[in-house]
Amino acid sequence: MEDCDPTFLSQEVLLAVIPRVMAANWLDPIMTGEEDGWELLRGYAKMWERVSLAVGRFECASYISSAHGPARATCQVVFVRPNSAAGAVTVKAGTLVKATSNGALFRVLTDVFFDVGQTGPYTVGVESIGYGHEYDVLGPHNVPSAETMPGEIDTIELPLYDPPFGDTSISVGQYDDATGGSEAALDLYGAERDLTRIAGEADPVYSLRIRTVPDVVTPAAVRRQVDRFMKGLGYTDADWYLVETWSHRFQECYDAPDATYPFQPEYDQNLFAFDDPRPASPIRNRLYDRAILEGAFILEIPSFPCVDDHSFALDDTADTAAALTTTLGRRAHPASDIPDDAALIISGCAYDGVDLALDALHLRLWNLLDTTKAHGVTAVIHARGE
């Protein structure tokens, strides 16, 4: 994706315009401080700077190559209390704090513990509960009078304390500017093209899918999309196989003629046996149902290794982190063979544990095929296994 820094008119630039458009006999006393009014002009300039910045951000979001998905604003806040009379209190993660200037709410990310005799201050990270630039609120900043103004986050909106209501004297202040908030502009482009973001899909990958959306429908388009997906996992063209039905490589007709045809070199007179004992790789000789018969393709892939598996085998011989690591992630350490050194355990296990990350990977592949193929065409995914 392209990085886009929004172009906008700053407060200083806008203030520099004022002497060019206003009469000197009216403006000079204001600029020298003989008369009031310069602070009002500065306020107007700051307001229009914000408007110009919004226009610049809209310009960046107007192109798929530079638009971004939703992002939460983050910053640091400080918790403090005037005394420790209430004893030990924990401000729990999930506590909501607010910028009263615009009502923006932020969620505390980690616990903050006030021990007996301690009053703080303690700094902790927060993130906005919503997405957008309106959550990029100001932290402490200086004004022309040389006065330092406090940050806009100044209220504990929903206190989650342990013990409950443990100390109502705790207050919050903002430590630095909140930054990183962004609207879901890229997702709007995807929705317009009926391409929803896959869970966990990064902006650059999603942006590429949206920009290549015309590359759909045809068999060649399906192959290109699958090729990008598989190469992203470290597989080569030889690791997957795509067969269209009907195809000579998949199945011939019943009682096929005992002949060869130079114009169809893939014709196989013996390729119609439902219980064919020969190794079925690439995939072939499968019974047709109506959906596959009328229009379908089959994607044969290797059986992906574990990504974050929590199942286990009782007689698993693996007993090191290296032995439990796969090319895509890891599998669980069997409970019956847990070593004395707990640092070697890379993933917990359960009797009915599953690999949700692997399920998500399969779903991502299916969604890719579903958004690439033509309507009415059936896609089938077949994993070869070990």
SEMARSE-578475 format. One record per residue (C-alpha): x negated, y, z negated; residue number from 1. Coordinates in steps of 0.02 Angstrom, whole numbers, plus 50000, padded with zeros to 5 digits. Each point is the difference from the previous one (the first is absolute). Layout:
SEMARSE-578475
<<X Y Z> NUM>,
...
end
This chain:
SEMARSE-578475
<<50000 50000 50000> 1>,
<<49949 50180 50027> 2>,
<<49967 50111 49849> 3>,
<<50100 50159 50010> 4>,
<<49964 50153 49893> 5>,
<<50152 50114 50010> 6>,
<<49964 50172 50073> 7>,
<<50082 50140 49902> 8>,
<<49985 50184 49955> 9>,
<<49925 50025 49828> 10>,
<<50053 50132 49875> 11>,
<<49842 50099 50036> 12>,
<<50034 50002 50187> 13>,
<<50179 50057 49973> 14>,
<<49946 50137 49879> 15>,
<<49874 50061 50129> 16>,
<<50144 50031 50120> 17>,
<<50089 50121 49882> 18>,
<<49883 50151 50028> 19>,
<<50026 49982 50188> 20>,
<<50188 50015 49992> 21>,
<<50033 50117 49854> 22>,
<<49968 50186 49989> 23>,
<<49842 50045 49906> 24>,
<<50082 50140 49899> 25>,
<<50122 49872 49929> 26>,
<<49882 49852 49982> 27>,
<<49841 50082 49932> 28>,
<<50070 50045 49828> 29>,
<<50064 49822 49982> 30>,
<<49834 49920 50049> 31>,
<<49900 50114 49884> 32>,
<<50116 49965 49853> 33>,
<<50066 50178 49985> 34>,
<<50174 49931 50031> 35>,
<<50079 49831 49970> 36>,
<<50047 49880 50139> 37>,
<<49840 49910 50053> 38>,
<<50046 49847 49895> 39>,
<<50165 49990 50094> 40>,
<<49910 49998 50167> 41>,
<<49881 49866 49936> 42>,
<<50151 49897 49949> 43>,
<<50077 50016 50172> 44>,
<<49835 49951 50082> 45>,
<<49986 49846 49888> 46>,
<<50178 49950 50042> 47>,
<<49970 50013 50187> 48>,
<<49836 49904 49980> 49>,
<<50104 49855 49933> 50>,
<<50119 50017 50147> 51>,
<<49854 50002 50123> 52>,
<<49925 49848 49915> 53>,
<<50165 49907 50018> 54>,
<<50001 50042 50186> 55>,
<<49821 49934 50016> 56>,
<<50046 49839 49912> 57>,
<<50151 49980 50114> 58>,
<<49885 50021 50150> 59>,
<<49888 49859 49936> 60>,
<<50152 49890 49970> 61>,
<<50065 50034 50175> 62>,
<<49879 49875 50079> 63>,
<<49998 49814 49966> 64>,
<<49810 49997 50004> 65>,
<<49987 50125 49855> 66>,
<<50160 49968 49901> 67>,
<<49990 49908 49835> 68>,
<<50115 49891 49899> 69>,
<<50070 50038 49827> 70>,
<<49873 50038 49865> 71>,
<<50014 50050 49818> 72>,
<<49912 50151 49928> 73>,
<<49877 49966 49859> 74>,
<<49909 50103 49871> 75>,
<<49939 49999 49821> 76>,
<<50098 50062 49850> 77>,
<<49949 50028 49819> 78>,
<<50097 49942 49847> 79>,
<<49968 50087 49834> 80>,
<<50086 50019 49831> 81>,
<<49980 50137 49869> 82>,
<<49966 49880 49857> 83>,
<<49991 49815 49960> 84>,
<<50134 49996 49866> 85>,
<<50103 49873 50100> 86>,
<<49860 49872 49995> 87>,
<<49954 49882 50143> 88>,
<<50107 50023 50156> 89>,
<<49985 49936 50178> 90>,
<<50068 50098 50148> 91>,
<<50051 49854 50111> 92>,
<<49968 49984 50186> 93>,
<<50162 50046 50089> 94>,
<<50029 50157 49897> 95>,
<<50069 50136 50114> 96>,
<<49929 50176 49999> 97>,
<<50069 50146 50099> 98>,
<<49948 50160 50085> 99>,
<<50139 50117 49945> 100>,
<<49960 50123 50140> 101>,
<<50076 49884 50132> 102>,
<<50064 49850 49902> 103>,
<<49871 49877 50070> 104>,
<<49985 49843 49893> 105>,
<<49842 49898 49974> 106>,
<<49970 49829 49922> 107>,
<<49859 49969 49875> 108>,
<<49892 49857 50067> 109>,
<<49914 49933 49843> 110>,
<<50030 49999 49813> 111>,
<<49932 50144 49895> 112>,
<<49960 49951 49821> 113>,
<<49993 50127 49857> 114>,
<<49916 49913 49854> 115>,
<<50021 50049 49819> 116>,
<<49919 50170 49973> 117>,
<<49982 50037 50188> 118>,
<<50087 50144 50089> 119>,
<<49923 49990 50175> 120>,
<<49989 50069 50130> 121>,
<<50008 49841 50106> 122>,
<<49996 50004 50189> 123>,
<<50100 49874 50102> 124>,
<<50051 49980 50181> 125>,
<<50178 50027 50061> 126>,
<<50086 49974 50167> 127>,
<<50157 50076 50072> 128>,
<<50160 49898 49995> 129>,
<<50039 50052 50179> 130>,
<<49913 50035 50163> 131>,
<<49965 50169 50078> 132>,
<<49895 50157 49994> 133>,
<<50118 50081 49876> 134>,
<<49914 49894 49866> 135>,
<<49832 50084 50034> 136>,
<<50023 50118 49853> 137>,
<<49864 50118 49941> 138>,
<<49887 49966 49854> 139>,
<<49918 50138 49896> 140>,
<<49959 50148 50113> 141>,
<<49944 50181 49989> 142>,
<<50107 50149 50050> 143>,
<<49939 50172 50058> 144>,
<<50011 50067 49822> 145>,
<<49863 49874 49954> 146>,
<<50124 49907 49892> 147>,
<<49996 49808 50010> 148>,
<<50172 49928 50027> 149>,
<<50041 49825 49936> 150>,
<<50042 49858 50117> 151>,
<<50179 49974 50054> 152>,
<<50021 49831 49912> 153>,
<<50048 50057 49826> 154>,
<<50143 49893 49931> 155>,
<<50021 49822 49938> 156>,
<<50164 49957 50083> 157>,
<<50019 49817 49946> 158>,
<<49888 49952 49852> 159>,
<<49962 49815 49983> 160>,
<<49910 49983 49834> 161>,
<<49943 49855 49893> 162>,
<<50074 50007 49871> 163>,
<<50155 50076 50081> 164>,
<<50008 50189 49971> 165>,
<<49835 49981 49907> 166>,
<<49946 50182 50014> 167>,
<<50110 50135 50075> 168>,
<<49862 50130 49984> 169>,
<<49896 49927 50143> 170>,
<<49990 50119 50148> 171>,
<<49933 49985 50177> 172>,
<<49903 50115 50115> 173>,
<<49932 49982 50176> 174>,
<<49812 49977 50020> 175>,
<<49978 50024 50190> 176>,
<<50099 50026 50160> 177>,
<<50117 49861 50054> 178>,
<<49953 49944 50175> 179>,
<<50037 49863 50126> 180>,
<<50189 50015 50015> 181>,
<<50067 49963 50172> 182>,
<<50167 49970 50085> 183>,
<<50036 49842 50099> 184>,
<<49977 50082 50170> 185>,
<<49918 49848 50078> 186>,
<<50140 49886 49940> 187>,
<<50127 50113 50087> 188>,
<<49911 49969 50165> 189>,
<<50006 49814 49964> 190>,
<<50185 50003 49956> 191>,
<<50035 50095 50161> 192>,
<<49923 49854 50095> 193>,
<<50078 49865 49890> 194>,
<<49830 49955 49929> 195>,
<<50003 49994 49811> 196>,
<<49841 50002 49897> 197>,
<<49945 49828 49939> 198>,
<<49973 49993 49812> 199>,
<<49822 50055 49963> 200>,
<<49966 50055 50179> 201>,
<<49874 50142 50005> 202>,
<<50034 50160 50097> 203>,
<<49868 49967 50137> 204>,
<<50071 49827 50038> 205>,
<<50181 50060 49997> 206>,
<<49956 50150 50108> 207>,
<<49918 49886 50130> 208>,
<<50156 49890 50005> 209>,
<<50111 50151 50028> 210>,
<<49888 50073 50134> 211>,
<<49994 49833 50092> 212>,
<<50187 49970 49988> 213>,
<<50019 50003 50191> 214>,
<<49887 49847 49999> 215>,
<<50145 49883 49966> 216>,
<<50118 49872 50080> 217>,
<<49880 49918 50123> 218>,
<<49902 49840 49959> 219>,
<<49839 50098 50026> 220>,
<<50057 50128 49872> 221>,
<<50035 49863 49874> 222>,
<<49826 49928 50029> 223>,
<<49919 50170 49975> 224>,
<<50093 50032 49837> 225>,
<<49960 49826 49932> 226>,
<<49819 50022 50053> 227>,
<<49986 50161 49897> 228>,
<<50082 49916 49850> 229>,
<<49890 49844 50003> 230>,
<<49839 50095 50029> 231>,
<<50043 50107 49849> 232>,
<<49994 49839 49897> 233>,
<<49835 49944 50076> 234>,
<<50069 49873 50125> 235>,
<<49952 49987 50184> 236>,
<<50103 49962 50155> 237>,
<<49958 49816 49982> 238>,
<<50086 49991 49831> 239>,
<<50177 50031 50060> 240>,
<<50106 49943 50145> 241>,
<<50155 50074 50081> 242>,
<<50114 49892 50107> 243>,
<<50155 50056 50091> 244>,
<<50145 49883 50024> 245>,
<<50028 49937 50125> 246>,
<<49816 49965 50042> 247>,
<<49904 49855 50077> 248>,
<<49883 50007 49852> 249>,
<<50142 49973 49877> 250>,
<<50110 49864 50075> 251>,
<<50042 49925 50168> 252>,
<<50165 49927 50056> 253>,
<<50064 49826 49961> 254>,
<<49927 49869 50119> 255>,
<<49883 50127 50076> 256>,
<<49932 49955 50173> 257>,
<<49837 49904 50002> 258>,
<<49908 50128 50102> 259>,
<<49884 50149 49996> 260>,
<<50036 50175 50066> 261>,
<<49853 50113 50047> 262>,
<<50110 50156 49984> 263>,
<<50046 49948 49819> 264>,
<<49836 49936 49924> 265>,
<<50079 49997 49825> 266>,
<<50129 49872 50052> 267>,
<<49985 49842 49893> 268>,
<<50101 49850 50055> 269>,
<<49982 49921 49828> 270>,
<<50058 50149 49898> 271>,
<<50174 49946 49946> 272>,
<<49985 49891 49847> 273>,
<<50081 50060 49839> 274>,
<<49891 49885 49894> 275>,
<<49841 50029 50099> 276>,
<<49859 49924 49894> 277>,
<<49869 50116 50074> 278>,
<<49943 50148 49893> 279>,
<<50128 50137 50030> 280>,
<<49881 50146 50013> 281>,
<<50043 50108 50087> 282>,
<<50182 49976 49955> 283>,
<<50104 49897 50124> 284>,
<<50135 49868 50015> 285>,
<<50128 50077 49885> 286>,
<<50188 49975 50014> 287>,
<<50090 50150 50074> 288>,
<<50149 50077 49915> 289>,
<<50110 50122 50095> 290>,
<<49908 50156 49940> 291>,
<<49829 49934 50054> 292>,
<<50069 49933 50163> 293>,
<<50082 50163 50052> 294>,
<<49856 50116 49956> 295>,
<<49861 49984 49873> 296>,
<<49815 49994 49969> 297>,
<<49901 49908 49868> 298>,
<<49849 50073 49913> 299>,
<<49884 49869 49928> 300>,
<<49883 50066 49866> 301>,
<<49878 49919 49879> 302>,
<<50063 49972 49825> 303>,
<<49943 50158 49912> 304>,
<<49899 49971 49840> 305>,
<<50057 50063 49831> 306>,
<<50010 50186 49974> 307>,
<<50050 50010 49816> 308>,
<<50061 49826 49955> 309>,
<<50062 49952 49827> 310>,
<<50035 49815 50030> 311>,
<<49873 49865 49960> 312>,
<<49955 49818 50016> 313>,
<<49968 49895 49845> 314>,
<<49851 49912 50079> 315>,
<<49925 50156 50080> 316>,
<<49811 49981 50002> 317>,
<<49965 50186 50021> 318>,
<<49928 50075 49841> 319>,
<<49915 50160 50058> 320>,
<<50061 50166 50064> 321>,
<<49911 49969 50166> 322>,
<<50089 49834 50024> 323>,
<<50169 50082 49968> 324>,
<<49969 50144 50120> 325>,
<<50075 49992 50176> 326>,
<<49970 50105 50155> 327>,
<<50158 50099 49962> 328>,
<<50001 50002 49810> 329>,
<<50001 49870 49864> 330>,
<<50092 49854 49923> 331>,
<<50037 49967 49818> 332>,
<<49885 49916 49878> 333>,
<<50078 49835 49944> 334>,
<<50056 50010 49819> 335>,
<<49930 49831 49953> 336>,
<<49826 50051 50060> 337>,
<<49986 50175 49929> 338>,
<<49816 50028 49953> 339>,
<<49941 50063 49831> 340>,
<<49942 50160 50083> 341>,
<<50166 50088 50034> 342>,
<<49909 50123 50113> 343>,
<<49996 49865 50134> 344>,
<<50190 49995 50010> 345>,
<<50051 50102 50152> 346>,
<<50187 49963 50002> 347>,
<<50123 49926 49877> 348>,
<<50108 49850 50045> 349>,
<<50175 49934 49966> 350>,
<<50088 49834 50033> 351>,
<<50118 50083 50123> 352>,
<<49881 50136 50054> 353>,
<<50009 50068 50178> 354>,
<<49897 50113 50112> 355>,
<<50110 50153 50025> 356>,
<<49860 50092 50091> 357>,
<<49990 49859 50128> 358>,
<<50190 50005 50020> 359>,
<<49987 50187 50032> 360>,
<<49865 49968 50132> 361>,
<<50112 49876 50091> 362>,
<<50145 50124 49990> 363>,
<<49890 50136 50073> 364>,
<<49958 49889 50148> 365>,
<<50183 49957 50026> 366>,
<<50051 50184 49993> 367>,
<<49866 50038 50129> 368>,
<<50071 49869 50119> 369>,
<<50178 50056 49966> 370>,
<<49962 50181 50046> 371>,
<<49898 49952 50154> 372>,
<<50105 49867 50086> 373>,
<<50151 50036 50108> 374>,
<<50172 49994 49922> 375>,
<<50077 49828 50020> 376>,
<<49832 49911 50004> 377>,
<<49963 49881 49858> 378>,
<<49828 50000 49919> 379>,
<<49937 49845 49909> 380>,
<<49844 49996 49891> 381>,
<<49915 49832 49976> 382>,
<<49855 49977 49878> 383>,
<<49883 49857 50046> 384>,
<<49943 49958 49823> 385>,
<<49831 49939 49951> 386>,
end
